[in-house]
Amino acid sequence: MKPTFLTIGKIVGAHGLRGEVKILSLTDFPARFKAGLSVYIYPPSPEIDKLKIEWTKGTSKNIILKFNGVDNRKDAEKLKGLLLQVLEENACSLPKGTYWQHEIIGLKVITLNKKFIGYITEIIKTGSNDVYVVKFKGKEKFIPAIKDVVKEIDLKNKRMVIEPLEGLLE
């Protein structure tokens, strides 16, 4: 079985002269960027597919990393635009009732009375709650990720059961 990777960050550029890079965090757990963590590079190249963090500094919004073996600005600049990933089995544990995006995307959406709505194709981040984009036969529905609407997420059977608010599916 092919391993599943989770993207946790993106290298946005070189920082300084000694091989440091600036990272855009794409994880809810920015503290995971710590010395000793090995990350996979996407897309991988014949020369490099994995890097180990030597040290890190900064805040959750402004992360600077130094990788083992990347020792000058020229080498750091070559990494710009690459994604940093970890194996799914190395992911941080989530609180009960929360899910990874890759677990939600692709779920079949049905109502409490078993009416098929479509499949989740995208998750839109908003200020207050996520919104699931559900598509079927070229039509899109937008389902708010709130407890009043989402009644069950069943990963084993790859489905989400909703109770739509009045007018939601019109």
PAKEDREN-175825 format. One record per atom (N, C-alpha, C): residue number from 1; residue in three letters; chain; atom name; x, y, z. Coordinates in nm, 3 decimals. Layout:
N
NUM ALA A CA X Y Z
...
END
This chain:
170
1 MET A N 0.084 -0.118 0.000
1 MET A CA 0.000 0.000 0.000
1 MET A C 0.089 0.124 0.000
2 LYS A N 0.056 0.220 -0.084
2 LYS A CA 0.133 0.342 -0.097
2 LYS A C 0.113 0.430 0.027
3 PRO A N 0.223 0.485 0.083
3 PRO A CA 0.207 0.569 0.203
3 PRO A C 0.132 0.698 0.173
4 THR A N 0.062 0.748 0.273
4 THR A CA -0.010 0.875 0.262
4 THR A C 0.070 0.983 0.334
5 PHE A N 0.085 1.096 0.266
5 PHE A CA 0.159 1.208 0.323
5 PHE A C 0.065 1.323 0.353
6 LEU A N 0.097 1.398 0.459
6 LEU A CA 0.024 1.518 0.495
6 LEU A C 0.117 1.638 0.478
7 THR A N 0.069 1.739 0.410
7 THR A CA 0.148 1.860 0.390
7 THR A C 0.137 1.947 0.514
8 ILE A N 0.253 1.986 0.569
8 ILE A CA 0.253 2.067 0.690
8 ILE A C 0.310 2.206 0.668
9 GLY A N 0.374 2.229 0.553
9 GLY A CA 0.432 2.360 0.528
9 GLY A C 0.480 2.376 0.386
10 LYS A N 0.514 2.499 0.354
10 LYS A CA 0.568 2.532 0.222
10 LYS A C 0.688 2.623 0.242
11 ILE A N 0.796 2.595 0.171
11 ILE A CA 0.914 2.680 0.177
11 ILE A C 0.889 2.801 0.087
12 VAL A N 0.888 2.920 0.146
12 VAL A CA 0.856 3.040 0.070
12 VAL A C 0.980 3.119 0.028
13 GLY A N 1.096 3.083 0.081
13 GLY A CA 1.218 3.151 0.038
13 GLY A C 1.335 3.128 0.131
14 ALA A N 1.450 3.173 0.084
14 ALA A CA 1.571 3.166 0.165
14 ALA A C 1.567 3.278 0.268
15 HIS A N 1.641 3.258 0.376
15 HIS A CA 1.647 3.359 0.483
15 HIS A C 1.790 3.359 0.535
16 GLY A N 1.858 3.469 0.520
16 GLY A CA 1.996 3.476 0.566
16 GLY A C 2.093 3.413 0.468
17 LEU A N 2.216 3.391 0.516
17 LEU A CA 2.324 3.344 0.429
17 LEU A C 2.370 3.202 0.456
18 ARG A N 2.321 3.139 0.563
18 ARG A CA 2.374 3.009 0.605
18 ARG A C 2.280 2.891 0.577
19 GLY A N 2.187 2.908 0.482
19 GLY A CA 2.101 2.797 0.443
19 GLY A C 1.965 2.794 0.510
20 GLU A N 1.930 2.896 0.584
20 GLU A CA 1.800 2.900 0.649
20 GLU A C 1.690 2.924 0.546
21 VAL A N 1.570 2.877 0.576
21 VAL A CA 1.454 2.900 0.490
21 VAL A C 1.337 2.950 0.572
22 LYS A N 1.253 3.028 0.507
22 LYS A CA 1.130 3.076 0.570
22 LYS A C 1.017 2.982 0.528
23 ILE A N 0.933 2.944 0.626
23 ILE A CA 0.827 2.846 0.604
23 ILE A C 0.690 2.910 0.622
24 LEU A N 0.599 2.876 0.532
24 LEU A CA 0.457 2.906 0.552
24 LEU A C 0.397 2.782 0.614
25 SER A N 0.350 2.794 0.738
25 SER A CA 0.292 2.679 0.807
25 SER A C 0.155 2.648 0.750
26 LEU A N 0.133 2.521 0.717
26 LEU A CA 0.005 2.474 0.666
26 LEU A C -0.055 2.369 0.761
27 THR A N -0.020 2.380 0.886
27 THR A CA -0.065 2.286 0.987
27 THR A C -0.128 2.363 1.103
28 ASP A N -0.217 2.296 1.173
28 ASP A CA -0.274 2.354 1.296
28 ASP A C -0.180 2.333 1.413
29 PHE A N -0.066 2.267 1.389
29 PHE A CA 0.030 2.236 1.494
29 PHE A C 0.168 2.289 1.457
30 PRO A N 0.189 2.422 1.451
30 PRO A CA 0.318 2.475 1.410
30 PRO A C 0.433 2.437 1.503
31 ALA A N 0.403 2.394 1.624
31 ALA A CA 0.508 2.351 1.717
31 ALA A C 0.577 2.224 1.669
32 ARG A N 0.517 2.156 1.571
32 ARG A CA 0.577 2.033 1.519
32 ARG A C 0.709 2.060 1.446
33 PHE A N 0.732 2.184 1.400
33 PHE A CA 0.857 2.219 1.333
33 PHE A C 0.965 2.233 1.440
34 LYS A N 1.030 2.122 1.473
34 LYS A CA 1.131 2.125 1.577
34 LYS A C 1.255 2.049 1.532
35 ALA A N 1.365 2.077 1.597
35 ALA A CA 1.491 2.010 1.564
35 ALA A C 1.474 1.859 1.571
36 GLY A N 1.528 1.792 1.472
36 GLY A CA 1.524 1.646 1.469
36 GLY A C 1.412 1.590 1.383
37 LEU A N 1.311 1.671 1.349
37 LEU A CA 1.201 1.622 1.266
37 LEU A C 1.249 1.602 1.123
38 SER A N 1.221 1.485 1.068
38 SER A CA 1.249 1.460 0.927
38 SER A C 1.122 1.486 0.847
39 VAL A N 1.136 1.563 0.739
39 VAL A CA 1.022 1.595 0.653
39 VAL A C 1.054 1.550 0.511
40 TYR A N 0.950 1.512 0.440
40 TYR A CA 0.962 1.475 0.300
40 TYR A C 0.939 1.599 0.216
41 ILE A N 1.006 1.605 0.104
41 ILE A CA 0.995 1.718 0.013
41 ILE A C 0.903 1.679 -0.103
42 TYR A N 0.811 1.769 -0.137
42 TYR A CA 0.725 1.744 -0.253
42 TYR A C 0.725 1.866 -0.343
43 PRO A N 0.747 1.849 -0.471
43 PRO A CA 0.779 1.722 -0.534
43 PRO A C 0.924 1.682 -0.506
44 PRO A N 0.947 1.552 -0.489
44 PRO A CA 1.085 1.506 -0.465
44 PRO A C 1.169 1.521 -0.591
45 SER A N 1.298 1.525 -0.573
45 SER A CA 1.389 1.530 -0.687
45 SER A C 1.486 1.412 -0.675
46 PRO A N 1.561 1.384 -0.782
46 PRO A CA 1.658 1.274 -0.773
46 PRO A C 1.764 1.298 -0.666
47 GLU A N 1.792 1.425 -0.638
47 GLU A CA 1.896 1.459 -0.539
47 GLU A C 1.845 1.457 -0.396
48 ILE A N 1.718 1.490 -0.378
48 ILE A CA 1.668 1.507 -0.241
48 ILE A C 1.519 1.473 -0.232
49 ASP A N 1.483 1.395 -0.131
49 ASP A CA 1.341 1.368 -0.108
49 ASP A C 1.305 1.384 0.039
50 LYS A N 1.406 1.398 0.125
50 LYS A CA 1.382 1.407 0.268
50 LYS A C 1.489 1.498 0.330
51 LEU A N 1.446 1.580 0.425
51 LEU A CA 1.537 1.668 0.497
51 LEU A C 1.511 1.657 0.647
52 LYS A N 1.616 1.681 0.725
52 LYS A CA 1.603 1.679 0.871
52 LYS A C 1.625 1.820 0.924
53 ILE A N 1.534 1.864 1.011
53 ILE A CA 1.544 1.999 1.067
53 ILE A C 1.656 2.003 1.170
54 GLU A N 1.750 2.095 1.149
54 GLU A CA 1.862 2.113 1.243
54 GLU A C 1.820 2.202 1.359
55 TRP A N 1.754 2.314 1.326
55 TRP A CA 1.699 2.404 1.427
55 TRP A C 1.585 2.486 1.368
56 THR A N 1.509 2.547 1.457
56 THR A CA 1.396 2.630 1.416
56 THR A C 1.386 2.751 1.509
57 LYS A N 1.333 2.858 1.457
57 LYS A CA 1.306 2.976 1.540
57 LYS A C 1.190 3.053 1.480
58 GLY A N 1.134 3.140 1.559
58 GLY A CA 1.024 3.222 1.512
58 GLY A C 0.893 3.186 1.579
59 THR A N 0.786 3.244 1.524
59 THR A CA 0.652 3.223 1.577
59 THR A C 0.574 3.134 1.481
60 SER A N 0.450 3.104 1.517
60 SER A CA 0.368 3.018 1.431
60 SER A C 0.339 3.083 1.296
61 LYS A N 0.349 3.215 1.288
61 LYS A CA 0.326 3.287 1.162
61 LYS A C 0.455 3.308 1.083
62 ASN A N 0.568 3.311 1.149
62 ASN A CA 0.695 3.343 1.085
62 ASN A C 0.800 3.242 1.130
63 ILE A N 0.805 3.129 1.059
63 ILE A CA 0.894 3.020 1.099
63 ILE A C 1.018 3.018 1.011
64 ILE A N 1.133 3.014 1.075
64 ILE A CA 1.261 3.001 1.006
64 ILE A C 1.320 2.866 1.045
65 LEU A N 1.361 2.788 0.944
65 LEU A CA 1.419 2.656 0.968
65 LEU A C 1.558 2.649 0.908
66 LYS A N 1.639 2.564 0.968
66 LYS A CA 1.769 2.529 0.913
66 LYS A C 1.770 2.378 0.899
67 PHE A N 1.793 2.329 0.777
67 PHE A CA 1.800 2.186 0.751
67 PHE A C 1.945 2.139 0.753
68 ASN A N 1.967 2.017 0.801
68 ASN A CA 2.100 1.955 0.793
68 ASN A C 2.140 1.947 0.646
69 GLY A N 2.262 1.987 0.615
69 GLY A CA 2.315 1.976 0.480
69 GLY A C 2.281 2.090 0.386
70 VAL A N 2.196 2.182 0.429
70 VAL A CA 2.167 2.302 0.350
70 VAL A C 2.240 2.415 0.421
71 ASP A N 2.357 2.451 0.367
71 ASP A CA 2.448 2.538 0.443
71 ASP A C 2.477 2.673 0.381
72 ASN A N 2.410 2.706 0.270
72 ASN A CA 2.432 2.838 0.212
72 ASN A C 2.304 2.886 0.145
73 ARG A N 2.300 3.014 0.116
73 ARG A CA 2.179 3.075 0.059
73 ARG A C 2.143 3.014 -0.076
74 LYS A N 2.245 2.985 -0.157
74 LYS A CA 2.220 2.929 -0.290
74 LYS A C 2.143 2.796 -0.279
75 ASP A N 2.184 2.709 -0.189
75 ASP A CA 2.115 2.581 -0.171
75 ASP A C 1.975 2.602 -0.114
76 ALA A N 1.960 2.699 -0.024
76 ALA A CA 1.829 2.728 0.035
76 ALA A C 1.733 2.781 -0.071
77 GLU A N 1.782 2.864 -0.162
77 GLU A CA 1.698 2.920 -0.268
77 GLU A C 1.643 2.811 -0.360
78 LYS A N 1.717 2.703 -0.377
78 LYS A CA 1.672 2.592 -0.461
78 LYS A C 1.548 2.522 -0.403
79 LEU A N 1.524 2.540 -0.274
79 LEU A CA 1.412 2.474 -0.206
79 LEU A C 1.282 2.555 -0.214
80 LYS A N 1.291 2.679 -0.258
80 LYS A CA 1.174 2.767 -0.261
80 LYS A C 1.060 2.702 -0.341
81 GLY A N 0.940 2.706 -0.282
81 GLY A CA 0.821 2.654 -0.347
81 GLY A C 0.790 2.508 -0.316
82 LEU A N 0.885 2.438 -0.254
82 LEU A CA 0.862 2.297 -0.222
82 LEU A C 0.774 2.283 -0.099
83 LEU A N 0.697 2.175 -0.096
83 LEU A CA 0.611 2.146 0.018
83 LEU A C 0.684 2.054 0.116
84 LEU A N 0.657 2.072 0.244
84 LEU A CA 0.710 1.987 0.349
84 LEU A C 0.599 1.893 0.394
85 GLN A N 0.628 1.764 0.397
85 GLN A CA 0.526 1.665 0.431
85 GLN A C 0.577 1.567 0.535
86 VAL A N 0.483 1.507 0.606
86 VAL A CA 0.513 1.398 0.700
86 VAL A C 0.423 1.281 0.664
87 LEU A N 0.465 1.162 0.704
87 LEU A CA 0.382 1.045 0.684
87 LEU A C 0.256 1.056 0.769
88 GLU A N 0.145 1.011 0.717
88 GLU A CA 0.018 1.020 0.791
88 GLU A C 0.030 0.955 0.929
89 GLU A N 0.103 0.845 0.939
89 GLU A CA 0.114 0.778 1.069
89 GLU A C 0.193 0.861 1.171
90 ASN A N 0.265 0.965 1.123
90 ASN A CA 0.339 1.054 1.213
90 ASN A C 0.262 1.183 1.242
91 ALA A N 0.138 1.187 1.201
91 ALA A CA 0.057 1.307 1.221
91 ALA A C 0.027 1.325 1.369
92 CYS A N 0.005 1.450 1.407
92 CYS A CA -0.036 1.480 1.544
92 CYS A C -0.176 1.426 1.566
93 SER A N -0.204 1.385 1.688
93 SER A CA -0.338 1.336 1.721
93 SER A C -0.435 1.453 1.725
94 LEU A N -0.554 1.427 1.674
94 LEU A CA -0.657 1.530 1.675
94 LEU A C -0.755 1.503 1.789
95 PRO A N -0.816 1.608 1.841
95 PRO A CA -0.920 1.588 1.942
95 PRO A C -1.038 1.510 1.883
96 LYS A N -1.110 1.442 1.969
96 LYS A CA -1.227 1.364 1.924
96 LYS A C -1.325 1.457 1.852
97 GLY A N -1.378 1.406 1.741
97 GLY A CA -1.475 1.484 1.665
97 GLY A C -1.414 1.579 1.565
98 THR A N -1.282 1.577 1.549
98 THR A CA -1.216 1.659 1.447
98 THR A C -1.144 1.565 1.350
99 TYR A N -1.127 1.612 1.228
99 TYR A CA -1.076 1.526 1.122
99 TYR A C -0.975 1.600 1.036
100 TRP A N -0.890 1.524 0.971
100 TRP A CA -0.798 1.579 0.872
100 TRP A C -0.877 1.609 0.745
101 GLN A N -0.834 1.711 0.671
101 GLN A CA -0.903 1.746 0.547
101 GLN A C -0.908 1.628 0.451
102 HIS A N -0.799 1.555 0.440
102 HIS A CA -0.796 1.444 0.344
102 HIS A C -0.894 1.333 0.383
103 GLU A N -0.935 1.330 0.510
103 GLU A CA -1.036 1.231 0.552
103 GLU A C -1.177 1.275 0.511
104 ILE A N -1.198 1.404 0.503
104 ILE A CA -1.330 1.460 0.471
104 ILE A C -1.354 1.465 0.320
105 ILE A N -1.252 1.509 0.246
105 ILE A CA -1.267 1.521 0.101
105 ILE A C -1.292 1.383 0.042
106 GLY A N -1.397 1.373 -0.038
106 GLY A CA -1.434 1.246 -0.100
106 GLY A C -1.550 1.176 -0.032
107 LEU A N -1.588 1.222 0.087
107 LEU A CA -1.700 1.157 0.155
107 LEU A C -1.830 1.179 0.078
108 LYS A N -1.915 1.077 0.079
108 LYS A CA -2.050 1.086 0.023
108 LYS A C -2.134 1.160 0.126
109 VAL A N -2.218 1.252 0.080
109 VAL A CA -2.304 1.330 0.170
109 VAL A C -2.449 1.289 0.146
110 ILE A N -2.516 1.251 0.256
110 ILE A CA -2.658 1.216 0.251
110 ILE A C -2.731 1.288 0.364
111 THR A N -2.861 1.301 0.348
111 THR A CA -2.941 1.362 0.454
111 THR A C -2.985 1.253 0.552
112 LEU A N -3.045 1.295 0.664
112 LEU A CA -3.095 1.201 0.764
112 LEU A C -3.196 1.102 0.704
113 ASN A N -3.273 1.149 0.604
113 ASN A CA -3.370 1.059 0.540
113 ASN A C -3.311 0.989 0.417
114 LYS A N -3.177 0.982 0.412
114 LYS A CA -3.102 0.904 0.312
114 LYS A C -3.101 0.962 0.171
115 LYS A N -3.134 1.089 0.154
115 LYS A CA -3.127 1.153 0.022
115 LYS A C -2.982 1.183 -0.011
116 PHE A N -2.935 1.134 -0.125
116 PHE A CA -2.797 1.156 -0.170
116 PHE A C -2.781 1.300 -0.219
117 ILE A N -2.678 1.369 -0.170
117 ILE A CA -2.653 1.508 -0.207
117 ILE A C -2.535 1.520 -0.303
118 GLY A N -2.429 1.443 -0.279
118 GLY A CA -2.310 1.450 -0.363
118 GLY A C -2.187 1.409 -0.284
119 TYR A N -2.071 1.449 -0.335
119 TYR A CA -1.943 1.416 -0.271
119 TYR A C -1.868 1.545 -0.236
120 ILE A N -1.802 1.543 -0.122
120 ILE A CA -1.723 1.660 -0.080
120 ILE A C -1.598 1.666 -0.166
121 THR A N -1.580 1.780 -0.234
121 THR A CA -1.466 1.797 -0.324
121 THR A C -1.365 1.900 -0.274
122 GLU A N -1.408 1.981 -0.177
122 GLU A CA -1.322 2.090 -0.132
122 GLU A C -1.370 2.137 0.005
123 ILE A N -1.278 2.196 0.080
123 ILE A CA -1.313 2.256 0.209
123 ILE A C -1.269 2.401 0.204
124 ILE A N -1.364 2.490 0.226
124 ILE A CA -1.335 2.634 0.226
124 ILE A C -1.319 2.678 0.371
125 LYS A N -1.207 2.741 0.401
125 LYS A CA -1.182 2.795 0.535
125 LYS A C -1.245 2.934 0.544
126 THR A N -1.329 2.953 0.644
126 THR A CA -1.387 3.085 0.669
126 THR A C -1.345 3.127 0.809
127 GLY A N -1.381 3.244 0.848
127 GLY A CA -1.344 3.290 0.980
127 GLY A C -1.409 3.213 1.094
128 SER A N -1.534 3.173 1.075
128 SER A CA -1.607 3.111 1.185
128 SER A C -1.610 2.958 1.178
129 ASN A N -1.630 2.904 1.059
129 ASN A CA -1.638 2.757 1.044
129 ASN A C -1.600 2.721 0.900
130 ASP A N -1.561 2.597 0.881
130 ASP A CA -1.533 2.549 0.746
130 ASP A C -1.664 2.534 0.670
131 VAL A N -1.654 2.534 0.538
131 VAL A CA -1.769 2.508 0.451
131 VAL A C -1.727 2.396 0.355
132 TYR A N -1.809 2.291 0.347
132 TYR A CA -1.781 2.180 0.258
132 TYR A C -1.848 2.206 0.123
133 VAL A N -1.768 2.194 0.016
133 VAL A CA -1.821 2.206 -0.119
133 VAL A C -1.860 2.065 -0.163
134 VAL A N -1.989 2.046 -0.190
134 VAL A CA -2.042 1.915 -0.228
134 VAL A C -2.088 1.925 -0.374
135 LYS A N -2.036 1.834 -0.457
135 LYS A CA -2.070 1.837 -0.599
135 LYS A C -2.138 1.707 -0.641
136 PHE A N -2.234 1.726 -0.735
136 PHE A CA -2.298 1.611 -0.800
136 PHE A C -2.359 1.659 -0.931
137 LYS A N -2.326 1.591 -1.039
137 LYS A CA -2.375 1.623 -1.173
137 LYS A C -2.355 1.770 -1.207
138 GLY A N -2.236 1.820 -1.178
138 GLY A CA -2.200 1.957 -1.213
138 GLY A C -2.258 2.065 -1.124
139 LYS A N -2.337 2.028 -1.028
139 LYS A CA -2.396 2.127 -0.937
139 LYS A C -2.321 2.125 -0.804
140 GLU A N -2.308 2.244 -0.745
140 GLU A CA -2.240 2.258 -0.616
140 GLU A C -2.339 2.298 -0.508
141 LYS A N -2.319 2.242 -0.391
141 LYS A CA -2.391 2.281 -0.270
141 LYS A C -2.285 2.317 -0.167
142 PHE A N -2.315 2.412 -0.082
142 PHE A CA -2.222 2.456 0.021
142 PHE A C -2.281 2.421 0.157
143 ILE A N -2.212 2.332 0.228
143 ILE A CA -2.260 2.281 0.356
143 ILE A C -2.172 2.336 0.468
144 PRO A N -2.230 2.415 0.560
144 PRO A CA -2.149 2.465 0.671
144 PRO A C -2.111 2.351 0.767
145 ALA A N -1.989 2.351 0.810
145 ALA A CA -1.940 2.247 0.902
145 ALA A C -1.975 2.286 1.045
146 ILE A N -2.103 2.279 1.075
146 ILE A CA -2.152 2.311 1.209
146 ILE A C -2.237 2.196 1.260
147 LYS A N -2.245 2.182 1.392
147 LYS A CA -2.316 2.070 1.453
147 LYS A C -2.465 2.071 1.422
148 ASP A N -2.522 2.188 1.397
148 ASP A CA -2.664 2.195 1.363
148 ASP A C -2.692 2.128 1.228
149 VAL A N -2.590 2.118 1.143
149 VAL A CA -2.607 2.061 1.008
149 VAL A C -2.543 1.923 0.998
150 VAL A N -2.417 1.912 1.036
150 VAL A CA -2.344 1.785 1.024
150 VAL A C -2.378 1.698 1.144
151 LYS A N -2.447 1.589 1.119
151 LYS A CA -2.494 1.502 1.227
151 LYS A C -2.404 1.381 1.248
152 GLU A N -2.335 1.337 1.144
152 GLU A CA -2.249 1.220 1.159
152 GLU A C -2.141 1.221 1.052
153 ILE A N -2.020 1.187 1.093
153 ILE A CA -1.911 1.162 0.999
153 ILE A C -1.868 1.019 1.023
154 ASP A N -1.885 0.938 0.921
154 ASP A CA -1.856 0.795 0.928
154 ASP A C -1.743 0.764 0.831
155 LEU A N -1.620 0.769 0.882
155 LEU A CA -1.504 0.747 0.795
155 LEU A C -1.498 0.604 0.743
156 LYS A N -1.541 0.508 0.825
156 LYS A CA -1.536 0.368 0.784
156 LYS A C -1.620 0.345 0.659
157 ASN A N -1.739 0.405 0.656
157 ASN A CA -1.828 0.390 0.541
157 ASN A C -1.819 0.507 0.444
158 LYS A N -1.725 0.596 0.466
158 LYS A CA -1.696 0.710 0.378
158 LYS A C -1.820 0.794 0.348
159 ARG A N -1.888 0.836 0.456
159 ARG A CA -2.008 0.916 0.437
159 ARG A C -2.024 1.020 0.548
160 MET A N -2.097 1.123 0.514
160 MET A CA -2.135 1.227 0.608
160 MET A C -2.287 1.240 0.603
161 VAL A N -2.349 1.242 0.719
161 VAL A CA -2.494 1.257 0.728
161 VAL A C -2.522 1.399 0.776
162 ILE A N -2.611 1.466 0.702
162 ILE A CA -2.644 1.604 0.737
162 ILE A C -2.794 1.620 0.759
163 GLU A N -2.827 1.723 0.835
163 GLU A CA -2.966 1.769 0.849
163 GLU A C -2.966 1.913 0.799
164 PRO A N -3.003 1.931 0.673
164 PRO A CA -2.991 2.066 0.614
164 PRO A C -3.085 2.166 0.680
165 LEU A N -3.033 2.286 0.700
165 LEU A CA -3.117 2.397 0.747
165 LEU A C -3.213 2.434 0.634
166 GLU A N -3.322 2.497 0.667
166 GLU A CA -3.420 2.535 0.567
166 GLU A C -3.355 2.620 0.457
167 GLY A N -3.376 2.580 0.333
167 GLY A CA -3.323 2.655 0.219
167 GLY A C -3.179 2.620 0.181
168 LEU A N -3.111 2.539 0.259
168 LEU A CA -2.969 2.511 0.234
168 LEU A C -2.945 2.439 0.103
169 LEU A N -3.032 2.349 0.066
169 LEU A CA -3.009 2.267 -0.054
169 LEU A C -3.086 2.318 -0.177
170 GLU A N -3.151 2.431 -0.165
170 GLU A CA -3.230 2.485 -0.278
170 GLU A C -3.143 2.561 -0.375
END
